[in-house]
């Protein structure tokens, strides 16, 4: 048996190799998956609802949209780590006036996101085949209203997200009323240095652990930037219908100790 075949993900419909290894696309009924040759799903797409995030961690990251003020116009939003392009597509659909950027070190991943997962080809969505740090270094100061970091490699989390240099560069490019959204593993909650390091540069920090074992962090440079619990519930109720899932279900964990 081919050890790179993952029958639990369905039928393999595409396989490609680059300098960093294998990239596979699977189909199972109405679902399509992206894999880097491991048992983990890098992306899961419901073909009937291609712009709707399916994984709990992806929904928790996208739930950060409830933090935006009603009159807050996000001119630029960036996703570090393209995967199947589902979060970039969700931002593209939910923020119709925003210029969306998606970044990936592997050009093949971006190509597959377009070809197999319907990542839009549109002047309002720009792809960048480069490292996350190179992209951040090239961004203007205070240019990002939303910055989502979802950096994973074939063997797991890209731990460079935990580096002080990475956090500092994220702070430089995120606007004062903007938000950084990080996807880490629940094990990183035990790191006694990371959260204080983050809070030294971002005055509002909310975090929650998802049912699939991810630790999602929302961080804003401004103090008291998040709506109160009741306000967040009302915003989630309004956004849930257009996003197609119960936003408060994934948001309430961020308010557990807030």
WOTAZI-V91309 format. One record per pair of residues at least 24 apart in sequence whose ideal C-beta (glycine too) atoms are under 10 Angstrom apart, sorted by sequence separation. I is the first residue (numbers start at 1). J is the second residue. D is the distance in whole Angstrom. If there is no record, write none. Layout:
# WOTAZI-V91309
((I,J,D) (I,J,D))
This chain:
# WOTAZI-V91309
((9,33,5) (62,86,9) (73,97,7) (74,98,5) (75,99,6) (76,100,8) (77,101,7) (78,102,7) (79,103,7) (80,104,8) (81,105,9) (82,106,8) (85,109,9) (89,113,9) (99,123,9) (100,124,6) (101,125,8) (102,126,8) (103,127,8) (104,128,8) (105,129,7) (147,171,10) (185,209,9) (186,210,8) (191,215,10) (195,219,10) (8,33,10) (9,34,9) (58,83,9) (62,87,6) (65,90,9) (73,98,8) (74,99,9) (76,101,7) (77,102,10) (78,103,7) (79,104,9) (80,105,10) (84,109,8) (85,110,8) (88,113,8) (99,124,6) (100,125,5) (101,126,5) (102,127,5) (103,128,5) (104,129,6) (105,130,7) (159,184,9) (179,204,9) (180,205,9) (182,207,9) (184,209,10) (229,254,10) (230,255,10) (9,35,6) (58,84,10) (61,87,6) (65,91,8) (68,94,10) (74,100,9) (83,109,7) (98,124,8) (99,125,8) (100,126,7) (101,127,8) (102,128,7) (103,129,8) (104,130,8) (105,131,5) (132,158,8) (144,170,8) (147,173,7) (157,183,8) (159,185,10) (162,188,7) (186,212,9) (187,213,9) (188,214,10) (189,215,6) (206,232,10) (229,255,5) (232,258,9) (6,33,8) (68,95,9) (82,109,5) (83,110,10) (85,112,9) (86,113,8) (92,119,9) (93,120,9) (97,124,9) (98,125,10) (99,126,7) (100,127,10) (101,128,6) (103,130,7) (104,131,9) (105,132,8) (131,158,10) (133,160,7) (147,174,5) (157,184,7) (161,188,9) (167,194,8) (171,198,9) (174,201,9) (176,203,10) (179,206,10) (183,210,9) (186,213,5) (188,215,6) (228,255,9) (229,256,10) (55,83,10) (58,86,7) (59,87,10) (62,90,5) (81,109,9) (82,110,6) (84,112,8) (85,113,3) (89,117,8) (92,120,6) (96,124,8) (103,131,8) (104,132,9) (132,160,8) (144,172,10) (146,174,8) (147,175,9) (157,185,5) (170,198,9) (174,202,8) (185,213,7) (186,214,7) (187,215,8) (189,217,10) (226,254,8) (227,255,10) (6,35,6) (58,87,6) (61,90,9) (62,91,8) (65,94,6) (83,112,10) (84,113,5) (85,114,7) (88,117,10) (89,118,7) (95,124,9) (103,132,6) (105,134,9) (131,160,9) (132,161,8) (136,165,10) (142,171,10) (143,172,9) (144,173,5) (145,174,8) (146,175,9) (156,185,8) (159,188,9) (162,191,7) (164,193,9) (168,197,9) (171,200,9) (172,201,9) (185,214,6) (186,215,5) (188,217,9) (226,255,8) (229,258,7) (9,39,9) (65,95,8) (82,112,9) (83,113,7) (89,119,6) (92,122,7) (103,133,10) (105,135,10) (133,163,9) (136,166,8) (139,169,8) (141,171,10) (142,172,8) (143,173,6) (144,174,5) (145,175,6) (157,187,9) (164,194,9) (167,197,6) (171,201,4) (184,214,7) (185,215,6) (186,216,10) (228,258,9) (4,35,9) (6,37,8) (8,39,8) (55,86,9) (59,90,10) (82,113,5) (85,116,9) (86,117,7) (88,119,6) (89,120,6) (103,134,9) (104,135,10) (139,170,10) (141,172,5) (142,173,7) (143,174,8) (144,175,6) (147,178,7) (148,179,9) (149,180,7) (150,181,8) (151,182,9) (152,183,8) (157,188,8) (162,193,9) (163,194,10) (167,198,6) (170,201,8) (171,202,7) (183,214,6) (184,215,5) (5,37,10) (6,38,8) (9,41,7) (54,86,8) (58,90,8) (62,94,8) (82,114,10) (84,116,7) (85,117,5) (86,118,9) (88,120,8) (92,124,7) (103,135,5) (133,165,8) (136,168,10) (137,169,7) (140,172,9) (141,173,7) (142,174,7) (143,175,7) (145,177,8) (146,178,6) (147,179,7) (148,180,8) (149,181,7) (150,182,8) (151,183,8) (162,194,6) (168,200,10) (170,202,9) (182,214,10) (183,215,8) (184,216,8) (226,258,7) (4,37,5) (6,39,7) (8,41,10) (53,86,6) (84,117,4) (85,118,8) (86,119,8) (92,125,5) (102,135,10) (103,136,9) (133,166,7) (136,169,4) (139,172,8) (140,173,7) (141,174,10) (142,175,5) (145,178,5) (146,179,6) (147,180,5) (148,181,5) (149,182,5) (150,183,5) (151,184,10) (152,185,10) (161,194,9) (164,197,6) (167,200,9) (168,201,7) (182,215,8) (183,216,6) (184,217,7) (218,251,10) (3,37,9) (4,38,9) (6,40,9) (50,84,9) (51,85,10) (52,86,8) (53,87,7) (83,117,8) (84,118,9) (85,119,3) (91,125,9) (101,135,8) (132,166,8) (135,169,10) (136,170,7) (139,173,4) (141,175,9) (142,176,7) (144,178,6) (145,179,8) (146,180,8) (147,181,7) (148,182,8) (149,183,7) (150,184,10) (163,197,9) (164,198,10) (167,201,6) (182,216,7) (183,217,8) (216,250,9) (6,41,9) (9,44,9) (50,85,10) (51,86,7) (82,117,10) (84,119,8) (85,120,8) (137,172,9) (138,173,10) (139,174,10) (142,177,10) (143,178,9) (144,179,9) (146,181,7) (147,182,9) (148,183,8) (149,184,9) (162,197,9) (167,202,8) (181,216,7) (182,217,4) (50,86,8) (51,87,10) (53,89,9) (83,119,10) (89,125,8) (133,169,7) (136,172,8) (137,173,9) (142,178,8) (144,180,8) (162,198,10) (164,200,9) (181,217,7) (182,218,8) (218,254,6) (51,88,10) (52,89,9) (53,90,6) (82,119,8) (88,125,7) (132,169,9) (136,173,6) (164,201,9) (180,217,8) (181,218,6) (182,219,7) (216,253,8) (217,254,9) (45,83,10) (51,89,5) (52,90,7) (88,126,10) (101,139,9) (132,170,9) (135,173,9) (179,217,10) (180,218,8) (181,219,8) (216,254,8) (42,81,9) (43,82,9) (44,83,10) (45,84,6) (50,89,7) (51,90,5) (88,127,8) (179,218,6) (180,219,5) (211,250,9) (42,82,10) (43,83,4) (44,84,8) (45,85,9) (46,86,10) (50,90,10) (51,91,9) (85,125,9) (179,219,7) (180,220,8) (210,250,7) (42,83,5) (43,84,3) (45,86,6) (51,92,8) (52,93,9) (178,219,10) (179,220,5) (180,221,9) (41,83,9) (42,84,7) (43,85,8) (44,86,8) (51,93,5) (85,127,8) (101,143,10) (178,220,7) (179,221,9) (208,250,8) (211,253,10) (41,84,9) (43,86,6) (50,93,9) (51,94,8) (101,144,9) (177,220,7) (178,221,7) (179,222,10) (208,251,8) (210,253,8) (42,86,10) (43,87,9) (45,89,9) (176,220,8) (177,221,8) (178,222,9) (208,252,8) (209,253,7) (82,127,7) (174,219,8) (175,220,9) (176,221,5) (177,222,6) (206,251,9) (208,253,3) (82,128,9) (99,145,10) (100,146,9) (101,147,10) (102,148,9) (103,149,9) (105,151,9) (174,220,8) (175,221,8) (176,222,6) (179,225,8) (207,253,9) (208,254,5) (36,83,9) (82,129,9) (98,145,7) (104,151,9) (106,153,10) (174,221,6) (175,222,9) (178,225,9) (179,226,9) (206,253,9) (207,254,7) (208,255,9) (209,256,10) (34,82,10) (78,126,9) (80,128,9) (98,146,8) (103,151,9) (105,153,9) (171,219,9) (177,225,7) (206,254,4) (208,256,7) (34,83,6) (170,219,8) (176,225,9) (205,254,10) (206,255,7) (207,256,9) (208,257,10) (34,84,4) (76,126,10) (78,128,9) (95,145,9) (171,221,7) (206,256,9) (207,257,9) (208,258,10) (33,84,8) (34,85,9) (80,131,9) (81,132,7) (95,146,8) (206,257,9) (207,258,9) (32,84,8) (34,86,9) (80,132,4) (167,219,9) (206,258,6) (80,133,9) (105,158,9) (205,258,10) (78,132,9) (204,258,9) (80,135,7) (91,146,7) (80,136,8) (161,217,10) (78,135,7) (91,148,8) (157,214,9) (78,136,9) (90,148,10) (157,215,10) (25,84,8) (88,148,9) (78,139,8) (87,148,6) (76,139,8) (87,150,7) (76,140,9) (150,214,10) (78,143,9) (43,109,10) (78,144,6) (150,216,10) (42,109,9) (50,117,7) (51,118,8) (76,143,6) (77,144,7) (78,145,9) (79,146,9) (80,147,7) (81,148,8) (83,150,7) (50,118,5) (75,143,8) (76,144,5) (77,145,6) (78,146,7) (79,147,8) (80,148,7) (81,149,7) (82,150,9) (149,217,9) (43,112,10) (50,119,9) (51,120,9) (75,144,9) (76,145,6) (77,146,4) (78,147,5) (79,148,5) (80,149,4) (81,150,4) (83,152,8) (36,106,9) (43,113,8) (47,117,9) (74,144,9) (75,145,6) (76,146,8) (77,147,7) (78,148,7) (79,149,8) (80,150,7) (81,151,4) (45,116,9) (47,118,9) (74,145,3) (76,147,9) (77,148,8) (78,149,9) (79,150,7) (80,151,6) (81,152,6) (45,117,6) (73,145,8) (74,146,6) (81,153,10) (147,219,9) (36,109,9) (43,116,10) (45,118,8) (72,145,7) (43,117,7) (34,109,8) (68,145,8) (81,158,8) (34,112,7) (68,146,8) (80,158,9) (34,113,8) (67,146,9) (142,221,9) (81,161,9) (65,146,8) (80,161,8) (34,116,8) (64,146,7) (23,106,7) (33,116,10) (34,117,7) (32,116,7) (33,117,10) (62,146,10) (64,148,8) (20,105,7) (21,106,9) (23,108,6) (32,117,7) (61,146,10) (19,105,10) (20,106,6) (23,109,6) (32,118,9) (62,148,8) (80,166,10) (18,105,10) (19,106,8) (25,112,6) (61,148,6) (18,106,6) (20,108,9) (23,111,9) (24,112,9) (61,149,9) (18,107,8) (19,108,9) (20,109,9) (23,112,6) (27,116,9) (61,150,7) (16,106,10) (18,108,5) (25,115,9) (26,116,10) (58,148,10) (80,170,9) (17,108,8) (18,109,8) (25,116,5) (16,108,5) (25,117,8) (58,150,8) (16,109,9) (57,150,8) (87,181,9) (16,111,8) (78,173,8) (16,112,7) (78,174,10) (87,183,10) (76,173,9) (14,112,7) (76,175,9) (75,175,9) (14,115,8) (74,175,9) (77,178,9) (80,181,10) (14,116,6) (76,178,9) (77,179,10) (79,181,9) (80,182,10) (81,183,8) (13,116,7) (72,175,10) (74,177,10) (75,178,10) (80,183,10) (74,178,8) (72,177,7) (74,179,9) (72,178,9) (43,150,10) (42,150,9) (69,177,8) (68,177,9) (42,152,7) (67,177,10) (68,178,9) (42,153,10) (67,178,10) (68,179,8) (40,152,8) (42,154,9) (67,179,6) (38,152,10) (40,154,9) (65,179,9) (67,181,9) (38,153,10) (40,155,10) (64,179,6) (36,152,8) (38,154,6) (40,156,8) (64,180,9) (65,181,10) (36,153,7) (37,154,6) (38,155,7) (64,181,5) (36,154,4) (37,155,10) (38,156,8) (63,181,9) (35,154,9) (36,155,9) (62,181,9) (36,156,10) (61,181,5) (60,181,9) (61,182,9) (61,183,6) (60,183,8) (58,183,8) (57,183,6) (57,184,10) (55,183,10) (57,185,10) (23,154,9) (21,153,9) (22,154,8) (20,153,7) (21,154,5) (20,154,7) (21,155,9) (67,204,9) (67,206,8) (64,206,9) (63,208,9) (94,239,8) (60,207,10) (60,208,6) (94,242,7) (60,209,9) (61,210,9) (93,242,9) (94,243,7) (60,210,5) (93,243,9) (59,210,8) (60,211,10) (67,218,6) (57,209,10) (58,210,9) (60,212,9) (64,216,9) (66,218,10) (56,209,10) (57,210,5) (61,214,9) (63,216,8) (64,217,10) (67,220,7) (90,243,8) (56,210,4) (57,211,9) (58,212,9) (60,214,7) (64,218,5) (90,244,10) (55,210,8) (56,211,5) (57,212,6) (60,215,10) (61,216,6) (63,218,9) (64,219,10) (55,211,10) (56,212,5) (57,213,8) (58,214,9) (60,216,4) (61,217,10) (64,220,10) (69,225,9) (55,212,6) (56,213,9) (57,214,4) (59,216,9) (60,217,10) (61,218,9) (56,214,7) (57,215,9) (58,216,9) (60,218,9) (67,225,7) (69,227,8) (55,214,8) (57,216,6) (67,226,6) (68,227,10) (56,216,9) (66,226,9) (67,227,7) (66,227,7) (64,226,10) (66,231,9) (67,232,8) (70,235,9) (66,232,6) (69,235,10) (66,233,9) (68,235,8) (66,234,9) (67,235,8) (70,238,10) (63,232,9) (66,235,4) (65,235,9) (66,236,5) (41,212,10) (65,236,9) (66,237,10) (68,239,10) (63,235,10) (66,238,9) (63,236,7) (66,239,6) (65,239,6) (66,240,9) (63,239,8) (62,239,10) (63,240,10) (65,242,10) (66,243,10) (65,243,8) (63,243,9) (62,243,7) (66,247,6) (63,245,9) (65,247,8) (66,248,8) (62,245,9) (63,246,10) (59,243,9) (63,247,5) (66,250,10) (67,251,9) (62,247,8) (63,248,9) (66,251,6) (59,245,6) (63,249,9) (65,251,10) (59,246,9) (60,247,10) (63,250,5) (64,251,9) (67,254,9) (59,247,8) (62,250,9) (63,251,5) (66,254,9) (60,249,10) (61,250,9) (63,252,10) (53,243,8) (59,249,8) (60,250,5) (63,253,10) (64,254,9) (52,243,7) (53,244,9) (54,245,9) (59,250,5) (60,251,8) (63,254,8) (51,243,9) (52,244,5) (53,245,8) (58,250,10) (59,251,9) (51,244,8) (52,245,7) (56,249,9) (57,250,9) (60,253,8) (56,250,7) (60,254,8) (49,244,6) (49,245,9) (53,250,10) (46,244,9))
